[in-house]
Amino acid sequence: MRLSTPASVDASSPGADVVTAAASTSRAPQEVPTAEDAPARPRRRGWSAVRGTVGAYVALTKPRVIELLLITTVPTMFLAARGMPSLGLVAATLLGGAGAAGAANTLNQYLEHDIDAVMNRTRRRPIVTGRVTARAALVFGLVLGAVSLTWMWFAVNPASALWTASAVLIYVVGYTMILKRRTSQNIVWGGAAGCMPVVIGWSAVTGGISWEACLLFGVVFFWTPPHYWPLSMKFRRDYAAAGVPMLPVVAADTRVAREMIAYTVAMIACSLLLWPVGGMTWVYGLVATALGLWFLWLCVGLLRRARDPQHPPLRAMTVFHGSITYLTLLSVAVTVDVFLPL
């Protein structure tokens, strides 16, 4: 029979063993743990520790960010192949791209763990909480990056490996080390790293780039500010406390909203230019137009609320989530359009 600790004591707390020992001495002999029970608890603790460690290293790679990046890779590969590309090539590209993005995100957390500790949004990240040491994170990021780039070189092609390396350098050196703490336009230029998956996907299929790849790059490039600035609006106090001059920290909401509208118009233009340049059907054109106007409407709504003298809630996160929906559905439209017999 197993022992139970008092409800007020957490079994994992420092005093739990003391309480358990005291309880065992005060109970009848039949309540003493059997030999079968003794090894079970250490095994569970060991497995829990392994899961916690693995989870901490996975968290360093920012899986949700990787998922968003890969959303644009697959449709680009379908468009480049004008149909179904090799599934092996798709898998190899996604694996190498995910590894490289994970390495870049890990190195980003290593370089920014001082400001992560200040911001409420990031204070639970593995390095800040001590689940992973800064040195271990640095080694993990460098090794993962080296393995991923080597994989891209041999399993995909050298061109894709070079574009992947460029993306890592832009994000780690350009954005994290140079731009983020120095300019309010950090996400504009540093966000170019997030546009690279379309170039990587295209070069994986064709070995080079083309106007279609450039236009898809433009869609993601101009999409990035209206995607990220709403998040910065929500967490502006965090960024201000950390000394990071995101545009919503140093500029009025009306200015931020106007710039978001300008970038959204440029994004829509790139998405519509892909229609004739990429030989897309009217289905893609209709979907791209509808999605673009819908997202533009969200940004205009943000500007109206920012201008309202009664100061209603900005609902910036509505625009943030809308941006993810926009990019996801546009990517689906690109993929589906390739197979339409029109």
Secondary structure, 3 states (H helix, E strand, C coil): CCCCCCCCCCCCCCCHHHHHHHHHHHCCHHHCCCCCHHHHHHHHHHHHHHHHHHHHHHHHCCHHHHHHHHHHHHHHHHHHHCCCCCHHHHHHHHHHHHHHHHHHHHHHHHHHHHHHCCCCCCCCCHHHHCCCCHHHHHHHHHHHHHHHHHHHHHHHCHHHHHHHHHHHHHHHHHHHHHHCCCCCCHHHHHHHHHHHHHHHHHHHHHCCCCHHHHHHHHHHHHHHHHHHHHHHHHCHHHHHHHCCCCHHHHCCHHHHHHHHHHHHHHHHHHHHHHHHHCCCCHHHHHHHHHHHHHHHHHHHHHHHHHHCCCCCCCCHHHHHHHHHHHHHHHHHHHHHHHCCCC
